[in-house]
């Protein structure tokens, strides 16, 4: 009945399911740690760029709003 091939959608044991979930969580934690490590030196520049862009956008919106009132 059951051949040597496993079905792609076969139900796995709870141990396998928990083990794969733990491996996925470990990979996510390692990736987040590496991302934070690489972003830490440039974070002030990123925050400054975002603040500068937001200030420019608010200035343009304010100027356009004041000109459209009349």
PDB file of N, H, CA, C and O in Angstrom:
ATOM      1  N   UNK A   1       0.801  -1.175   0.000  1.00  0.00           N
ATOM      2  CA  UNK A   1       0.000   0.000   0.000  1.00  0.00           C
ATOM      3  C   UNK A   1       0.860   1.261   0.000  1.00  0.00           C
ATOM      4  O   UNK A   1       0.735   2.126  -0.867  1.00  0.00           O
ATOM      5  N   UNK A   2       1.725   1.333   0.989  1.00  0.00           N
ATOM      6  H   UNK A   2       1.826   0.630   1.693  1.00  0.00           H
ATOM      7  CA  UNK A   2       2.535   2.530   1.105  1.00  0.00           C
ATOM      8  C   UNK A   2       3.894   2.241   0.501  1.00  0.00           C
ATOM      9  O   UNK A   2       4.609   1.350   0.961  1.00  0.00           O
ATOM     10  N   UNK A   3       4.248   2.985  -0.519  1.00  0.00           N
ATOM     11  H   UNK A   3       3.667   3.708  -0.893  1.00  0.00           H
ATOM     12  CA  UNK A   3       5.514   2.760  -1.213  1.00  0.00           C
ATOM     13  C   UNK A   3       6.672   3.366  -0.447  1.00  0.00           C
ATOM     14  O   UNK A   3       6.514   3.835   0.680  1.00  0.00           O
ATOM     15  N   UNK A   4       7.827   3.349  -1.067  1.00  0.00           N
ATOM     16  H   UNK A   4       7.955   2.968  -1.983  1.00  0.00           H
ATOM     17  CA  UNK A   4       9.021   3.887  -0.450  1.00  0.00           C
ATOM     18  C   UNK A   4       9.034   5.408  -0.420  1.00  0.00           C
ATOM     19  O   UNK A   4       9.786   6.008   0.347  1.00  0.00           O
ATOM     20  N   UNK A   5       8.217   6.025  -1.241  1.00  0.00           N
ATOM     21  H   UNK A   5       7.606   5.537  -1.864  1.00  0.00           H
ATOM     22  CA  UNK A   5       8.190   7.484  -1.310  1.00  0.00           C
ATOM     23  C   UNK A   5       7.247   8.032  -0.248  1.00  0.00           C
ATOM     24  O   UNK A   5       6.170   7.488  -0.006  1.00  0.00           O
ATOM     25  N   UNK A   6       7.676   9.114   0.374  1.00  0.00           N
ATOM     26  H   UNK A   6       8.551   9.556   0.177  1.00  0.00           H
ATOM     27  CA  UNK A   6       6.817   9.797   1.339  1.00  0.00           C
ATOM     28  C   UNK A   6       6.007  10.851   0.605  1.00  0.00           C
ATOM     29  O   UNK A   6       6.491  11.488  -0.331  1.00  0.00           O
ATOM     30  N   UNK A   7       4.799  11.020   1.033  1.00  0.00           N
ATOM     31  H   UNK A   7       4.406  10.503   1.793  1.00  0.00           H
ATOM     32  CA  UNK A   7       3.951  12.058   0.458  1.00  0.00           C
ATOM     33  C   UNK A   7       4.460  13.424   0.916  1.00  0.00           C
ATOM     34  O   UNK A   7       4.942  13.585   2.037  1.00  0.00           O
ATOM     35  N   UNK A   8       4.342  14.382   0.037  1.00  0.00           N
ATOM     36  H   UNK A   8       3.951  14.252  -0.874  1.00  0.00           H
ATOM     37  CA  UNK A   8       4.807  15.729   0.380  1.00  0.00           C
ATOM     38  C   UNK A   8       3.961  16.316   1.504  1.00  0.00           C
ATOM     39  O   UNK A   8       4.449  17.124   2.293  1.00  0.00           O
ATOM     40  N   UNK A   9       2.711  15.919   1.576  1.00  0.00           N
ATOM     41  H   UNK A   9       2.315  15.262   0.934  1.00  0.00           H
ATOM     42  CA  UNK A   9       1.794  16.471   2.555  1.00  0.00           C
ATOM     43  C   UNK A   9       1.512  15.488   3.692  1.00  0.00           C
ATOM     44  O   UNK A   9       0.461  15.570   4.327  1.00  0.00           O
ATOM     45  N   UNK A  10       2.424  14.572   3.953  1.00  0.00           N
ATOM     46  H   UNK A  10       3.278  14.505   3.437  1.00  0.00           H
ATOM     47  CA  UNK A  10       2.186  13.603   5.019  1.00  0.00           C
ATOM     48  C   UNK A  10       2.246  14.298   6.370  1.00  0.00           C
ATOM     49  O   UNK A  10       2.959  15.285   6.548  1.00  0.00           O
ATOM     50  N   UNK A  11       1.493  13.771   7.307  1.00  0.00           N
ATOM     51  H   UNK A  11       0.914  12.969   7.163  1.00  0.00           H
ATOM     52  CA  UNK A  11       1.448  14.337   8.644  1.00  0.00           C
ATOM     53  C   UNK A  11       2.723  13.928   9.378  1.00  0.00           C
ATOM     54  O   UNK A  11       3.058  12.745   9.437  1.00  0.00           O
ATOM     55  N   UNK A  12       3.423  14.899   9.929  1.00  0.00           N
ATOM     56  H   UNK A  12       3.151  15.860   9.880  1.00  0.00           H
ATOM     57  CA  UNK A  12       4.673  14.629  10.621  1.00  0.00           C
ATOM     58  C   UNK A  12       4.387  14.435  12.105  1.00  0.00           C
ATOM     59  O   UNK A  12       3.340  14.832  12.615  1.00  0.00           O
ATOM     60  N   UNK A  13       5.334  13.822  12.769  1.00  0.00           N
ATOM     61  H   UNK A  13       6.184  13.499  12.355  1.00  0.00           H
ATOM     62  CA  UNK A  13       5.173  13.606  14.201  1.00  0.00           C
ATOM     63  C   UNK A  13       5.297  14.932  14.937  1.00  0.00           C
ATOM     64  O   UNK A  13       5.909  15.865  14.416  1.00  0.00           O
ATOM     65  N   UNK A  14       4.737  15.035  16.123  1.00  0.00           N
ATOM     66  H   UNK A  14       4.240  14.277  16.546  1.00  0.00           H
ATOM     67  CA  UNK A  14       4.841  16.300  16.879  1.00  0.00           C
ATOM     68  C   UNK A  14       6.294  16.686  17.170  1.00  0.00           C
ATOM     69  O   UNK A  14       6.629  17.870  17.200  1.00  0.00           O
ATOM     70  N   UNK A  15       7.156  15.685  17.386  1.00  0.00           N
ATOM     71  H   UNK A  15       6.884  14.723  17.362  1.00  0.00           H
ATOM     72  CA  UNK A  15       8.561  15.995  17.632  1.00  0.00           C
ATOM     73  C   UNK A  15       9.186  16.684  16.425  1.00  0.00           C
ATOM     74  O   UNK A  15       9.910  17.668  16.580  1.00  0.00           O
ATOM     75  N   UNK A  16       8.914  16.178  15.225  1.00  0.00           N
ATOM     76  H   UNK A  16       8.326  15.379  15.099  1.00  0.00           H
ATOM     77  CA  UNK A  16       9.466  16.800  14.017  1.00  0.00           C
ATOM     78  C   UNK A  16       8.921  18.206  13.842  1.00  0.00           C
ATOM     79  O   UNK A  16       9.653  19.121  13.464  1.00  0.00           O
ATOM     80  N   UNK A  17       7.634  18.376  14.117  1.00  0.00           N
ATOM     81  H   UNK A  17       7.039  17.633  14.424  1.00  0.00           H
ATOM     82  CA  UNK A  17       7.002  19.692  13.949  1.00  0.00           C
ATOM     83  C   UNK A  17       7.639  20.700  14.907  1.00  0.00           C
ATOM     84  O   UNK A  17       7.968  21.815  14.504  1.00  0.00           O
ATOM     85  N   UNK A  18       7.814  20.312  16.176  1.00  0.00           N
ATOM     86  H   UNK A  18       7.547  19.405  16.504  1.00  0.00           H
ATOM     87  CA  UNK A  18       8.419  21.211  17.163  1.00  0.00           C
ATOM     88  C   UNK A  18       9.885  21.471  16.818  1.00  0.00           C
ATOM     89  O   UNK A  18      10.359  22.599  16.951  1.00  0.00           O
ATOM     90  N   UNK A  19      10.603  20.442  16.379  1.00  0.00           N
ATOM     91  H   UNK A  19      10.217  19.525  16.271  1.00  0.00           H
ATOM     92  CA  UNK A  19      12.004  20.598  16.014  1.00  0.00           C
ATOM     93  C   UNK A  19      12.160  21.589  14.857  1.00  0.00           C
ATOM     94  O   UNK A  19      13.034  22.454  14.900  1.00  0.00           O
ATOM     95  N   UNK A  20      11.325  21.470  13.832  1.00  0.00           N
ATOM     96  H   UNK A  20      10.615  20.768  13.797  1.00  0.00           H
ATOM     97  CA  UNK A  20      11.404  22.393  12.692  1.00  0.00           C
ATOM     98  C   UNK A  20      11.011  23.806  13.100  1.00  0.00           C
ATOM     99  O   UNK A  20      11.594  24.777  12.619  1.00  0.00           O
ATOM    100  N   UNK A  21      10.022  23.924  13.988  1.00  0.00           N
ATOM    101  H   UNK A  21       9.549  23.135  14.379  1.00  0.00           H
ATOM    102  CA  UNK A  21       9.628  25.251  14.475  1.00  0.00           C
ATOM    103  C   UNK A  21      10.770  25.891  15.264  1.00  0.00           C
ATOM    104  O   UNK A  21      11.017  27.090  15.139  1.00  0.00           O
ATOM    105  N   UNK A  22      11.468  25.088  16.079  1.00  0.00           N
ATOM    106  H   UNK A  22      11.267  24.114  16.180  1.00  0.00           H
ATOM    107  CA  UNK A  22      12.605  25.610  16.845  1.00  0.00           C
ATOM    108  C   UNK A  22      13.748  26.024  15.926  1.00  0.00           C
ATOM    109  O   UNK A  22      14.385  27.054  16.150  1.00  0.00           O
ATOM    110  N   UNK A  23      14.009  25.226  14.891  1.00  0.00           N
ATOM    111  H   UNK A  23      13.491  24.390  14.709  1.00  0.00           H
ATOM    112  CA  UNK A  23      15.052  25.602  13.940  1.00  0.00           C
ATOM    113  C   UNK A  23      14.695  26.893  13.210  1.00  0.00           C
ATOM    114  O   UNK A  23      15.556  27.744  12.987  1.00  0.00           O
ATOM    115  N   UNK A  24      13.440  27.036  12.844  1.00  0.00           N
ATOM    116  H   UNK A  24      12.740  26.344  13.025  1.00  0.00           H
ATOM    117  CA  UNK A  24      12.995  28.262  12.177  1.00  0.00           C
ATOM    118  C   UNK A  24      13.148  29.461  13.103  1.00  0.00           C
ATOM    119  O   UNK A  24      13.589  30.526  12.669  1.00  0.00           O
ATOM    120  N   UNK A  25      12.792  29.303  14.365  1.00  0.00           N
ATOM    121  H   UNK A  25      12.434  28.438  14.718  1.00  0.00           H
ATOM    122  CA  UNK A  25      12.928  30.383  15.334  1.00  0.00           C
ATOM    123  C   UNK A  25      14.399  30.730  15.558  1.00  0.00           C
ATOM    124  O   UNK A  25      14.749  31.907  15.642  1.00  0.00           O
ATOM    125  N   UNK A  26      15.256  29.726  15.655  1.00  0.00           N
ATOM    126  H   UNK A  26      14.972  28.770  15.587  1.00  0.00           H
ATOM    127  CA  UNK A  26      16.690  29.963  15.813  1.00  0.00           C
ATOM    128  C   UNK A  26      17.255  30.720  14.611  1.00  0.00           C
ATOM    129  O   UNK A  26      18.044  31.650  14.782  1.00  0.00           O
ATOM    130  N   UNK A  27      16.864  30.334  13.415  1.00  0.00           N
ATOM    131  H   UNK A  27      16.224  29.579  13.277  1.00  0.00           H
ATOM    132  CA  UNK A  27      17.316  31.037  12.213  1.00  0.00           C
ATOM    133  C   UNK A  27      16.856  32.483  12.192  1.00  0.00           C
ATOM    134  O   UNK A  27      17.607  33.372  11.793  1.00  0.00           O
ATOM    135  N   UNK A  28      15.617  32.721  12.622  1.00  0.00           N
ATOM    136  H   UNK A  28      15.006  31.999  12.947  1.00  0.00           H
ATOM    137  CA  UNK A  28      15.099  34.087  12.657  1.00  0.00           C
ATOM    138  C   UNK A  28      15.855  34.938  13.672  1.00  0.00           C
ATOM    139  O   UNK A  28      16.153  36.103  13.408  1.00  0.00           O
ATOM    140  N   UNK A  29      16.163  34.366  14.823  1.00  0.00           N
ATOM    141  H   UNK A  29      15.921  33.419  15.037  1.00  0.00           H
ATOM    142  CA  UNK A  29      16.906  35.107  15.852  1.00  0.00           C
ATOM    143  C   UNK A  29      18.313  35.435  15.368  1.00  0.00           C
ATOM    144  O   UNK A  29      18.801  36.546  15.577  1.00  0.00           O
ATOM    145  N   UNK A  30      18.960  34.480  14.728  1.00  0.00           N
ATOM    146  H   UNK A  30      18.563  33.578  14.559  1.00  0.00           H
ATOM    147  CA  UNK A  30      20.312  34.732  14.208  1.00  0.00           C
ATOM    148  C   UNK A  30      20.279  35.798  13.116  1.00  0.00           C
ATOM    149  O   UNK A  30      21.140  36.677  13.081  1.00  0.00           O
ATOM    150  N   UNK A  31      19.293  35.727  12.225  1.00  0.00           N
ATOM    151  H   UNK A  31      18.593  35.013  12.253  1.00  0.00           H
ATOM    152  CA  UNK A  31      19.189  36.729  11.152  1.00  0.00           C
ATOM    153  C   UNK A  31      18.920  38.116  11.725  1.00  0.00           C
ATOM    154  O   UNK A  31      19.480  39.101  11.242  1.00  0.00           O
ATOM    155  N   UNK A  32      18.074  38.207  12.743  1.00  0.00           N
ATOM    156  H   UNK A  32      17.619  37.407  13.135  1.00  0.00           H
ATOM    157  CA  UNK A  32      17.793  39.500  13.370  1.00  0.00           C
ATOM    158  C   UNK A  32      19.024  40.055  14.063  1.00  0.00           C
ATOM    159  O   UNK A  32      19.288  41.256  14.006  1.00  0.00           O
ATOM    160  N   UNK A  33      19.774  39.185  14.715  1.00  0.00           N
ATOM    161  H   UNK A  33      19.560  38.209  14.761  1.00  0.00           H
ATOM    162  CA  UNK A  33      21.002  39.614  15.381  1.00  0.00           C
ATOM    163  C   UNK A  33      22.023  40.144  14.371  1.00  0.00           C
ATOM    164  O   UNK A  33      22.656  41.172  14.613  1.00  0.00           O
ATOM    165  N   UNK A  34      22.183  39.462  13.262  1.00  0.00           N
ATOM    166  H   UNK A  34      21.668  38.627  13.065  1.00  0.00           H
ATOM    167  CA  UNK A  34      23.121  39.911  12.228  1.00  0.00           C
ATOM    168  C   UNK A  34      22.649  41.234  11.620  1.00  0.00           C
ATOM    169  O   UNK A  34      23.462  42.123  11.365  1.00  0.00           O
ATOM    170  N   UNK A  35      21.348  41.368  11.389  1.00  0.00           N
ATOM    171  H   UNK A  35      20.687  40.646  11.597  1.00  0.00           H
ATOM    172  CA  UNK A  35      20.821  42.608  10.812  1.00  0.00           C
ATOM    173  C   UNK A  35      21.047  43.791  11.752  1.00  0.00           C
ATOM    174  O   UNK A  35      21.436  44.870  11.306  1.00  0.00           O
ATOM    175  N   UNK A  36      20.808  43.598  13.038  1.00  0.00           N
ATOM    176  H   UNK A  36      20.491  42.722  13.401  1.00  0.00           H
ATOM    177  CA  UNK A  36      21.025  44.687  14.000  1.00  0.00           C
ATOM    178  C   UNK A  36      22.503  45.035  14.085  1.00  0.00           C
ATOM    179  O   UNK A  36      22.862  46.208  14.192  1.00  0.00           O
ATOM    180  N   UNK A  37      23.357  44.028  14.037  1.00  0.00           N
ATOM    181  H   UNK A  37      23.065  43.075  13.950  1.00  0.00           H
ATOM    182  CA  UNK A  37      24.798  44.272  14.096  1.00  0.00           C
ATOM    183  C   UNK A  37      25.266  45.092  12.893  1.00  0.00           C
ATOM    184  O   UNK A  37      26.090  45.995  13.040  1.00  0.00           O
ATOM    185  N   UNK A  38      24.748  44.783  11.711  1.00  0.00           N
ATOM    186  H   UNK A  38      24.079  44.049  11.591  1.00  0.00           H
ATOM    187  CA  UNK A  38      25.167  45.523  10.522  1.00  0.00           C
ATOM    188  C   UNK A  38      24.522  46.902  10.434  1.00  0.00           C
ATOM    189  O   UNK A  38      25.107  47.814   9.849  1.00  0.00           O
ATOM    190  N   UNK A  39      23.331  47.075  11.002  1.00  0.00           N
ATOM    191  H   UNK A  39      22.855  46.334  11.477  1.00  0.00           H
ATOM    192  CA  UNK A  39      22.650  48.370  10.914  1.00  0.00           C
ATOM    193  C   UNK A  39      23.078  49.359  11.990  1.00  0.00           C
ATOM    194  O   UNK A  39      22.878  50.564  11.836  1.00  0.00           O
ATOM    195  N   UNK A  40      23.664  48.867  13.078  1.00  0.00           N
ATOM    196  H   UNK A  40      23.826  47.888  13.203  1.00  0.00           H
ATOM    197  CA  UNK A  40      24.022  49.751  14.183  1.00  0.00           C
ATOM    198  C   UNK A  40      24.933  50.905  13.759  1.00  0.00           C
ATOM    199  O   UNK A  40      24.683  52.029  14.196  1.00  0.00           O
ATOM    200  N   UNK A  41      25.975  50.710  12.936  1.00  0.00           N
ATOM    201  H   UNK A  41      26.178  49.798  12.580  1.00  0.00           H
ATOM    202  CA  UNK A  41      26.833  51.847  12.568  1.00  0.00           C
ATOM    203  C   UNK A  41      26.139  52.885  11.683  1.00  0.00           C
ATOM    204  O   UNK A  41      26.483  54.066  11.745  1.00  0.00           O
ATOM    205  N   UNK A  42      25.183  52.477  10.872  1.00  0.00           N
ATOM    206  H   UNK A  42      24.904  51.519  10.821  1.00  0.00           H
ATOM    207  CA  UNK A  42      24.552  53.424   9.954  1.00  0.00           C
ATOM    208  C   UNK A  42      23.189  53.893  10.452  1.00  0.00           C
ATOM    209  O   UNK A  42      22.519  54.668   9.769  1.00  0.00           O
ATOM    210  N   UNK A  43      22.770  53.436  11.629  1.00  0.00           N
ATOM    211  H   UNK A  43      23.314  52.806  12.183  1.00  0.00           H
ATOM    212  CA  UNK A  43      21.451  53.811  12.132  1.00  0.00           C
ATOM    213  C   UNK A  43      21.272  55.319  12.318  1.00  0.00           C
ATOM    214  O   UNK A  43      20.218  55.839  11.953  1.00  0.00           O
ATOM    215  N   UNK A  44      22.252  56.047  12.868  1.00  0.00           N
ATOM    216  H   UNK A  44      23.109  55.625  13.165  1.00  0.00           H
ATOM    217  CA  UNK A  44      22.070  57.503  12.972  1.00  0.00           C
ATOM    218  C   UNK A  44      21.887  58.174  11.608  1.00  0.00           C
ATOM    219  O   UNK A  44      21.120  59.128  11.480  1.00  0.00           O
ATOM    220  N   UNK A  45      22.593  57.674  10.593  1.00  0.00           N
ATOM    221  H   UNK A  45      23.217  56.899  10.697  1.00  0.00           H
ATOM    222  CA  UNK A  45      22.440  58.251   9.255  1.00  0.00           C
ATOM    223  C   UNK A  45      21.053  57.956   8.692  1.00  0.00           C
ATOM    224  O   UNK A  45      20.446  58.814   8.051  1.00  0.00           O
ATOM    225  N   UNK A  46      20.552  56.747   8.928  1.00  0.00           N
ATOM    226  H   UNK A  46      21.046  56.049   9.449  1.00  0.00           H
ATOM    227  CA  UNK A  46      19.206  56.403   8.457  1.00  0.00           C
ATOM    228  C   UNK A  46      18.145  57.258   9.146  1.00  0.00           C
ATOM    229  O   UNK A  46      17.225  57.757   8.497  1.00  0.00           O
ATOM    230  N   UNK A  47      18.275  57.423  10.453  1.00  0.00           N
ATOM    231  H   UNK A  47      19.021  57.018  10.980  1.00  0.00           H
ATOM    232  CA  UNK A  47      17.307  58.238  11.195  1.00  0.00           C
ATOM    233  C   UNK A  47      17.386  59.688  10.732  1.00  0.00           C
ATOM    234  O   UNK A  47      16.356  60.343  10.571  1.00  0.00           O
ATOM    235  N   UNK A  48      18.599  60.194  10.517  1.00  0.00           N
ATOM    236  H   UNK A  48      19.435  59.662  10.648  1.00  0.00           H
ATOM    237  CA  UNK A  48      18.754  61.567  10.028  1.00  0.00           C
ATOM    238  C   UNK A  48      18.148  61.751   8.643  1.00  0.00           C
ATOM    239  O   UNK A  48      17.513  62.770   8.373  1.00  0.00           O
ATOM    240  N   UNK A  49      18.340  60.774   7.767  1.00  0.00           N
ATOM    241  H   UNK A  49      18.856  59.946   7.986  1.00  0.00           H
ATOM    242  CA  UNK A  49      17.754  60.863   6.424  1.00  0.00           C
ATOM    243  C   UNK A  49      16.239  60.834   6.457  1.00  0.00           C
ATOM    244  O   UNK A  49      15.578  61.573   5.727  1.00  0.00           O
ATOM    245  N   UNK A  50      15.689  59.974   7.309  1.00  0.00           N
ATOM    246  H   UNK A  50      16.225  59.373   7.901  1.00  0.00           H
ATOM    247  CA  UNK A  50      14.228  59.921   7.433  1.00  0.00           C
ATOM    248  C   UNK A  50      13.686  61.218   8.014  1.00  0.00           C
ATOM    249  O   UNK A  50      12.652  61.714   7.567  1.00  0.00           O
ATOM    250  N   UNK A  51      14.375  61.770   9.007  1.00  0.00           N
ATOM    251  H   UNK A  51      15.215  61.367   9.371  1.00  0.00           H
ATOM    252  CA  UNK A  51      13.942  63.042   9.596  1.00  0.00           C
ATOM    253  C   UNK A  51      14.030  64.174   8.575  1.00  0.00           C
ATOM    254  O   UNK A  51      13.147  65.030   8.517  1.00  0.00           O
ATOM    255  N   UNK A  52      15.089  64.180   7.774  1.00  0.00           N
ATOM    256  H   UNK A  52      15.807  63.485   7.822  1.00  0.00           H
ATOM    257  CA  UNK A  52      15.239  65.217   6.749  1.00  0.00           C
ATOM    258  C   UNK A  52      14.141  65.105   5.691  1.00  0.00           C
ATOM    259  O   UNK A  52      13.570  66.113   5.275  1.00  0.00           O
ATOM    260  N   UNK A  53      13.850  63.888   5.262  1.00  0.00           N
ATOM    261  H   UNK A  53      14.313  63.069   5.601  1.00  0.00           H
ATOM    262  CA  UNK A  53      12.793  63.685   4.270  1.00  0.00           C
ATOM    263  C   UNK A  53      11.430  64.087   4.830  1.00  0.00           C
ATOM    264  O   UNK A  53      10.627  64.697   4.124  1.00  0.00           O
ATOM    265  N   UNK A  54      11.164  63.752   6.087  1.00  0.00           N
ATOM    266  H   UNK A  54      11.817  63.257   6.660  1.00  0.00           H
ATOM    267  CA  UNK A  54       9.887  64.128   6.702  1.00  0.00           C
ATOM    268  C   UNK A  54       9.760  65.638   6.832  1.00  0.00           C
ATOM    269  O   UNK A  54       8.688  66.195   6.595  1.00  0.00           O
ATOM    270  N   UNK A  55      10.851  66.305   7.208  1.00  0.00           N
ATOM    271  H   UNK A  55      11.722  65.853   7.400  1.00  0.00           H
ATOM    272  CA  UNK A  55      10.831  67.769   7.307  1.00  0.00           C
ATOM    273  C   UNK A  55      10.579  68.407   5.943  1.00  0.00           C
ATOM    274  O   UNK A  55       9.796  69.351   5.837  1.00  0.00           O
ATOM    275  N   UNK A  56      11.228  67.907   4.914  1.00  0.00           N
ATOM    276  H   UNK A  56      11.864  67.141   5.000  1.00  0.00           H
ATOM    277  CA  UNK A  56      11.012  68.446   3.564  1.00  0.00           C
ATOM    278  C   UNK A  56       9.577  68.213   3.116  1.00  0.00           C
ATOM    279  O   UNK A  56       8.958  69.098   2.526  1.00  0.00           O
ATOM    280  N   UNK A  57       9.043  67.017   3.396  1.00  0.00           N
ATOM    281  H   UNK A  57       9.546  66.298   3.875  1.00  0.00           H
ATOM    282  CA  UNK A  57       7.672  66.713   2.984  1.00  0.00           C
ATOM    283  C   UNK A  57       6.676  67.623   3.703  1.00  0.00           C
ATOM    284  O   UNK A  57       5.735  68.118   3.082  1.00  0.00           O
ATOM    285  N   UNK A  58       6.872  67.848   5.006  1.00  0.00           N
ATOM    286  H   UNK A  58       7.636  67.446   5.510  1.00  0.00           H
ATOM    287  CA  UNK A  58       5.971  68.717   5.771  1.00  0.00           C
ATOM    288  C   UNK A  58       6.082  70.148   5.282  1.00  0.00           C
ATOM    289  O   UNK A  58       5.073  70.849   5.202  1.00  0.00           O
ATOM    290  N   UNK A  59       7.299  70.605   4.948  1.00  0.00           N
ATOM    291  H   UNK A  59       8.119  70.036   5.013  1.00  0.00           H
ATOM    292  CA  UNK A  59       7.484  71.961   4.441  1.00  0.00           C
ATOM    293  C   UNK A  59       6.769  72.150   3.109  1.00  0.00           C
ATOM    294  O   UNK A  59       6.085  73.152   2.903  1.00  0.00           O
ATOM    295  N   UNK A  60       6.927  71.192   2.211  1.00  0.00           N
ATOM    296  H   UNK A  60       7.483  70.377   2.378  1.00  0.00           H
ATOM    297  CA  UNK A  60       6.248  71.278   0.908  1.00  0.00           C
ATOM    298  C   UNK A  60       4.737  71.250   1.095  1.00  0.00           C
ATOM    299  O   UNK A  60       4.027  72.017   0.444  1.00  0.00           O
ATOM    300  N   UNK A  61       4.235  70.392   1.960  1.00  0.00           N
ATOM    301  H   UNK A  61       4.812  69.770   2.488  1.00  0.00           H
ATOM    302  CA  UNK A  61       2.787  70.318   2.193  1.00  0.00           C
ATOM    303  C   UNK A  61       2.269  71.624   2.793  1.00  0.00           C
ATOM    304  O   UNK A  61       1.190  72.088   2.424  1.00  0.00           O
ATOM    305  N   UNK A  62       3.025  72.215   3.709  1.00  0.00           N
ATOM    306  H   UNK A  62       3.902  71.838   4.008  1.00  0.00           H
ATOM    307  CA  UNK A  62       2.609  73.471   4.329  1.00  0.00           C
ATOM    308  C   UNK A  62       2.584  74.602   3.307  1.00  0.00           C
ATOM    309  O   UNK A  62       1.637  75.388   3.283  1.00  0.00           O
ATOM    310  N   UNK A  63       3.602  74.696   2.471  1.00  0.00           N
ATOM    311  H   UNK A  63       4.371  74.057   2.491  1.00  0.00           H
ATOM    312  CA  UNK A  63       3.650  75.745   1.446  1.00  0.00           C
ATOM    313  C   UNK A  63       2.503  75.569   0.457  1.00  0.00           C
ATOM    314  O   UNK A  63       1.853  76.547   0.087  1.00  0.00           O
ATOM    315  N   UNK A  64       2.247  74.342   0.025  1.00  0.00           N
ATOM    316  H   UNK A  64       2.775  73.547   0.325  1.00  0.00           H
ATOM    317  CA  UNK A  64       1.143  74.114  -0.918  1.00  0.00           C
ATOM    318  C   UNK A  64      -0.212  74.434  -0.295  1.00  0.00           C
ATOM    319  O   UNK A  64      -1.106  74.948  -0.968  1.00  0.00           O
ATOM    320  N   UNK A  65      -0.361  74.125   1.006  1.00  0.00           N
ATOM    321  H   UNK A  65       0.365  73.708   1.552  1.00  0.00           H
ATOM    322  CA  UNK A  65      -1.629  74.400   1.686  1.00  0.00           C
ATOM    323  C   UNK A  65      -1.844  75.900   1.821  1.00  0.00           C
ATOM    324  O   UNK A  65      -2.958  76.385   1.625  1.00  0.00           O
ATOM    325  N   UNK A  66      -0.776  76.649   2.157  1.00  0.00           N
ATOM    326  H   UNK A  66       0.129  76.255   2.315  1.00  0.00           H
ATOM    327  CA  UNK A  66      -0.920  78.099   2.318  1.00  0.00           C
ATOM    328  C   UNK A  66      -1.209  78.786   0.987  1.00  0.00           C
ATOM    329  O   UNK A  66      -1.939  79.776   0.947  1.00  0.00           O
ATOM    330  N   UNK A  67      -0.638  78.265  -0.110  1.00  0.00           N
ATOM    331  H   UNK A  67      -0.044  77.461  -0.078  1.00  0.00           H
ATOM    332  CA  UNK A  67      -0.892  78.895  -1.417  1.00  0.00           C
ATOM    333  C   UNK A  67      -2.285  78.556  -1.933  1.00  0.00           C
ATOM    334  O   UNK A  67      -2.876  79.348  -2.667  1.00  0.00           O
ATOM    335  N   UNK A  68      -2.817  77.403  -1.567  1.00  0.00           N
ATOM    336  H   UNK A  68      -2.337  76.759  -0.971  1.00  0.00           H
ATOM    337  CA  UNK A  68      -4.128  77.027  -2.092  1.00  0.00           C
ATOM    338  C   UNK A  68      -5.281  77.663  -1.337  1.00  0.00           C
ATOM    339  O   UNK A  68      -6.427  77.571  -1.778  1.00  0.00           O
ATOM    340  N   UNK A  69      -5.006  78.305  -0.207  1.00  0.00           N
ATOM    341  H   UNK A  69      -4.076  78.379   0.151  1.00  0.00           H
ATOM    342  CA  UNK A  69      -6.093  78.950   0.546  1.00  0.00           C
ATOM    343  C   UNK A  69      -6.656  80.140  -0.197  1.00  0.00           C
ATOM    344  O   UNK A  69      -7.845  80.434  -0.072  1.00  0.00           O
ATOM    345  N   UNK A  70      -5.837  80.830  -0.962  1.00  0.00           N
ATOM    346  H   UNK A  70      -4.872  80.592  -1.063  1.00  0.00           H
ATOM    347  CA  UNK A  70      -6.285  82.046  -1.636  1.00  0.00           C
ATOM    348  C   UNK A  70      -6.681  81.732  -3.015  1.00  0.00           C
ATOM    349  O   UNK A  70      -7.092  82.625  -3.757  1.00  0.00           O
TER     350      UNK A  70
END
